[in-house]
Amino acid sequence: MPDCLFCKIVERQLSSDVVYEDDDVLAFNDIHPQAPTHVLIIPKRHVATVNDVTDATVFSTLIVCARDIARKRGIADSGYRVLLNCNPDGGQTVYHLHLHLLGGRQLRGLG
């Protein structure tokens, strides 16, 4: 997608603080972190929202990546949150599927 912010990051047209990359996934630090660890994990292939996912393995790929980053950051045992937002009412602001990995402190409840 030519105007997609995250596609531009994947294509290195925009810079980011990359923490992990493989053939399918790119993970980078959020520029407006909500916790000491706030990493965005995205599929390199453009998928706009959760509603647009046609192959559910994308979810497991993102979750396993989040788990591995949490372990490397030393927050796996104390705990962390993984979050997917979908569309405006769900809080999605960039329309490229992305998982938030948050941790490094006690996180407030969502309910």
MOGIUR-V396372 format. One record per backbone hydrogen bond with DSSP energy under -1.0 kcal/mol. NH is the residue of the N-H (numbers start at 1). CO is the residue of the C=O. E is the energy in kcal/mol with one decimal. If there is no record, write none. Layout:
nh=NH co=CO e=E
nh=NH co=CO e=E
This chain:
nh=4 co=1 e=-1.1
nh=8 co=4 e=-2.0
nh=9 co=5 e=-1.4
nh=10 co=6 e=-2.5
nh=11 co=7 e=-2.4
nh=12 co=9 e=-1.3
nh=13 co=8 e=-2.8
nh=14 co=8 e=-1.3
nh=18 co=16 e=-1.3
nh=19 co=27 e=-2.8
nh=20 co=27 e=-1.6
nh=22 co=25 e=-2.2
nh=26 co=42 e=-2.3
nh=27 co=20 e=-2.9
nh=28 co=40 e=-2.3
nh=29 co=17 e=-2.2
nh=30 co=38 e=-3.2
nh=37 co=103 e=-2.6
nh=39 co=101 e=-2.2
nh=40 co=28 e=-3.3
nh=41 co=99 e=-2.5
nh=42 co=26 e=-2.9
nh=44 co=24 e=-3.0
nh=52 co=49 e=-1.4
nh=53 co=50 e=-1.5
nh=58 co=55 e=-2.0
nh=59 co=56 e=-1.3
nh=60 co=56 e=-1.0
nh=61 co=57 e=-2.4
nh=62 co=58 e=-2.1
nh=63 co=59 e=-2.6
nh=64 co=60 e=-2.7
nh=65 co=61 e=-1.8
nh=66 co=62 e=-2.3
nh=67 co=63 e=-2.6
nh=68 co=64 e=-2.3
nh=69 co=65 e=-2.4
nh=70 co=66 e=-2.7
nh=71 co=67 e=-2.2
nh=72 co=68 e=-2.3
nh=73 co=69 e=-2.3
nh=74 co=71 e=-1.1
nh=75 co=70 e=-2.4
nh=79 co=75 e=-2.2
nh=81 co=102 e=-3.0
nh=83 co=100 e=-1.9
nh=91 co=88 e=-1.6
nh=92 co=87 e=-2.1
nh=96 co=94 e=-1.8
nh=97 co=47 e=-4.2
nh=99 co=41 e=-2.7
nh=100 co=83 e=-2.9
nh=101 co=39 e=-2.7
nh=102 co=81 e=-2.7
nh=103 co=37 e=-1.9
